[in-house]
């Protein structure tokens, strides 16, 4: 049954990749990762028929899985070469985690909602990704044990960059984070140059708030 569903959804997944190419995604490694990753497994069965639309979908616990084009742009901006150690803040559905596992050497992913983390871990095991470590906890603390990271991806909006991220970032490493208020943010890429972060504005975005000790409270 699973194989039949997988075969049936191969066409829609290929069409999604073609749509992303038309929208300007050029990084072949990112497109290949999207083509190889069964997004339908990461969304609830009730919206599975929409898994390969370029749209955000609800995943429960008040959270969403972002549009594939958002994931693609995020990942393309990071220009990963396959050798990096990456920290992901907000595992969510686990879909972006699965994409990262094909683009980086090691992925460390933090989620604060137990039900989401359990589900993501289960699906990641099912698809056989081996280079991912998960942590249940406050994403604003980062994951000091495995620092420094070459890239930190933040899947929620913050008022400012938590100091913990700069401390855990390697020299020349990049942080991709939405900064702003709870409703609207701007996506920024920050690159570590010594003790400073070089800031590049990318685009206006809307993400759920980043909750935790060094960001929004509850």
C-alpha positions as CSV (number, residue, x, y, z in Angstrom):
1,X,0.0,0.0,0.0
2,X,2.7,2.5,1.0
3,X,4.6,1.7,-2.3
4,X,1.5,2.3,-4.3
5,X,0.9,5.7,-2.6
6,X,4.5,6.6,-3.1
7,X,4.3,5.7,-6.8
8,X,1.1,7.7,-7.2
9,X,2.6,10.8,-5.7
10,X,5.8,10.7,-7.7
11,X,4.2,12.8,-10.5
12,X,2.9,15.6,-8.3
13,X,6.3,15.7,-6.5
14,X,8.1,16.1,-9.9
15,X,5.7,18.8,-10.9
16,X,6.4,20.6,-7.6
17,X,10.1,20.6,-8.5
18,X,9.3,22.0,-11.9
19,X,7.2,24.8,-10.3
20,X,10.1,25.7,-8.0
21,X,12.5,25.9,-11.0
22,X,10.0,28.2,-12.7
23,X,10.0,30.4,-9.5
24,X,13.7,30.8,-9.8
25,X,15.2,28.0,-7.6
26,X,18.5,27.1,-9.2
27,X,20.4,25.1,-6.7
28,X,20.3,21.5,-8.1
29,X,21.2,19.9,-4.7
30,X,18.1,21.6,-3.2
31,X,15.8,20.6,-6.1
32,X,17.1,17.0,-5.9
33,X,16.5,16.9,-2.1
34,X,12.9,18.1,-2.6
35,X,12.4,15.5,-5.4
36,X,13.8,12.7,-3.2
37,X,11.8,13.6,0.0
38,X,8.2,12.3,0.4
39,X,6.5,15.5,1.8
40,X,3.2,13.6,2.0
41,X,4.5,11.6,4.9
42,X,5.2,14.8,6.9
43,X,1.6,16.2,6.7
44,X,-1.6,14.9,8.3
45,X,-3.6,12.3,6.3
46,X,-6.5,14.8,6.0
47,X,-4.4,17.2,3.8
48,X,-2.1,14.6,2.2
49,X,-3.7,15.2,-1.2
50,X,-2.4,18.7,-1.0
51,X,1.2,17.7,0.0
52,X,2.7,18.7,-3.3
53,X,1.0,22.1,-3.7
54,X,3.2,25.1,-3.0
55,X,1.3,26.0,0.1
56,X,1.7,25.9,3.9
57,X,-0.4,23.2,5.6
58,X,-1.5,22.7,9.3
59,X,0.4,20.0,11.1
60,X,-1.4,20.2,14.5
61,X,-0.4,21.9,17.8
62,X,-1.1,25.3,16.2
63,X,1.9,24.8,13.9
64,X,2.3,24.6,10.1
65,X,4.6,23.1,7.5
66,X,5.9,26.0,5.4
67,X,5.4,26.3,1.6
68,X,8.0,24.2,-0.3
69,X,9.1,27.4,-2.0
70,X,10.0,28.9,1.4
71,X,12.0,25.8,2.3
72,X,13.7,25.9,-1.1
73,X,14.7,29.5,-0.8
74,X,15.9,29.1,2.8
75,X,18.1,26.2,1.8
76,X,19.4,27.8,-1.4
77,X,20.4,30.9,0.6
78,X,22.6,28.8,2.8
79,X,24.6,27.4,-0.1
80,X,25.4,24.2,1.7
81,X,28.1,22.0,0.3
82,X,27.4,18.7,2.2
83,X,30.2,19.2,4.8
84,X,28.4,21.4,7.3
85,X,27.1,20.9,10.8
86,X,23.7,22.6,10.9
87,X,21.4,23.5,13.8
88,X,17.7,23.7,13.1
89,X,15.5,25.6,15.5
90,X,11.9,24.3,15.3
91,X,11.8,20.7,13.9
92,X,8.0,21.1,13.3
93,X,6.9,18.4,10.8
94,X,10.5,17.3,10.2
95,X,10.3,17.9,6.5
96,X,13.0,20.6,6.4
97,X,15.1,18.4,8.7
98,X,14.9,15.6,6.1
99,X,15.9,18.1,3.4
100,X,18.8,19.3,5.4
101,X,20.0,15.8,6.1
102,X,20.7,15.4,2.3
103,X,22.4,18.8,2.1
104,X,24.7,18.8,5.2
105,X,26.9,16.4,7.0
106,X,25.2,16.6,10.4
107,X,21.8,18.0,11.4
108,X,20.9,18.9,15.0
109,X,17.2,19.8,15.4
110,X,15.4,21.3,18.4
111,X,11.6,21.2,19.0
112,X,9.7,22.4,22.1
113,X,6.4,20.5,21.4
114,X,6.7,16.8,22.3
115,X,3.9,15.5,20.0
116,X,5.5,17.2,17.0
117,X,9.0,15.9,17.8
118,X,7.8,12.3,18.3
119,X,6.0,12.3,15.0
120,X,8.9,13.9,13.1
121,X,11.4,11.4,14.7
122,X,9.1,8.5,13.6
123,X,8.9,9.7,10.0
124,X,12.6,10.4,9.7
125,X,13.4,6.9,10.9
126,X,10.9,5.5,8.4
127,X,12.7,7.3,5.5
128,X,16.1,6.1,6.8
129,X,17.9,9.4,7.4
130,X,20.8,8.7,9.7
131,X,22.7,12.0,10.2
132,X,20.0,13.7,12.4
133,X,20.0,14.3,16.2
134,X,16.9,15.6,17.9
135,X,16.4,17.5,21.2
136,X,13.2,18.3,23.0
137,X,13.6,21.8,24.6
138,X,13.8,25.5,24.4
139,X,15.2,26.4,20.9
140,X,16.4,29.8,22.0
141,X,19.1,28.1,24.1
142,X,20.6,26.4,21.1
143,X,22.5,23.2,21.6
144,X,25.8,24.0,23.1
145,X,27.1,20.5,23.3
146,X,27.6,20.2,19.6
147,X,28.6,23.8,18.8
148,X,30.0,25.5,16.8
149,X,27.6,25.2,13.8
150,X,28.3,26.2,10.2
151,X,24.7,27.3,9.8
152,X,21.7,27.9,12.1
153,X,18.2,27.9,10.6
154,X,15.4,29.4,12.7
155,X,11.9,28.4,11.7
156,X,10.1,31.1,13.9
157,X,10.1,34.8,14.2
158,X,12.1,36.6,17.0
159,X,12.4,40.2,18.1
160,X,16.2,39.9,17.9
161,X,18.9,37.3,17.4
162,X,19.3,35.3,20.7
163,X,22.9,35.8,21.9
164,X,23.2,32.0,22.2
165,X,23.1,31.6,18.5
166,X,26.1,34.0,17.9
167,X,28.0,32.2,20.6
168,X,27.3,28.8,19.0
169,X,28.1,29.9,15.4
170,X,31.4,29.1,13.7
171,X,33.5,31.8,12.2
172,X,32.0,32.5,8.7
173,X,28.9,30.6,9.7
174,X,25.4,31.8,8.8
175,X,22.2,32.3,10.7
176,X,18.9,32.5,8.8
177,X,16.3,34.1,11.0
178,X,13.0,36.0,10.7
179,X,13.2,39.2,12.8
180,X,10.3,41.5,13.7
181,X,7.1,41.4,15.8
182,X,4.8,38.5,16.5
183,X,2.8,39.1,13.3
184,X,5.2,40.1,10.6
185,X,9.0,39.7,10.2
186,X,11.8,40.2,7.8
187,X,14.1,37.3,6.9
188,X,17.8,38.1,7.6
189,X,21.0,36.3,6.9
190,X,23.7,37.0,9.5
191,X,27.3,35.9,8.9
192,X,29.8,35.7,11.8
193,X,32.9,37.9,11.3
194,X,34.8,37.7,14.5
195,X,32.7,39.1,17.3
196,X,30.2,40.8,14.9
197,X,27.3,39.6,12.8
198,X,27.2,40.9,9.2
199,X,23.5,41.4,8.5
200,X,21.8,41.0,5.1
201,X,18.1,41.7,4.6
202,X,16.4,39.0,2.4
203,X,12.6,39.4,2.3
204,X,9.4,40.1,4.3
205,X,8.0,36.8,5.8
206,X,5.4,35.6,8.3
207,X,6.3,32.9,10.8
208,X,4.9,31.7,14.1
209,X,6.7,33.4,17.1
210,X,9.9,31.9,18.5
211,X,9.1,31.2,22.1
212,X,11.7,30.7,24.8
213,X,14.0,32.3,27.4
214,X,15.8,34.5,24.8
215,X,12.8,35.5,22.7
216,X,9.0,35.9,23.1
217,X,7.5,34.6,26.3
218,X,4.5,32.3,26.0
